[in-house]
């Protein structure tokens, strides 16, 4: 393999790792804010209705399953 090939491969792998890290960070931030809302008196159903999602989906996020 030539050096350009290796650089392209490394850049692709790095971009994917950055993406995965960003997704995990966004999920953690979302879980935290959903939990804060629930702790503050907002119901899971209210969050679900506002987002057009199910209450079960919101509950999974709050519990850290999504």
PyMOL commands that set and color helices and strands:
alter all, ss='L'
color gray80, all
select helices_A, chain A and resi 3-39+44-51+55-62
alter helices_A, ss='H'
color red, helices_A
deselect
rebuild
show_as cartoon
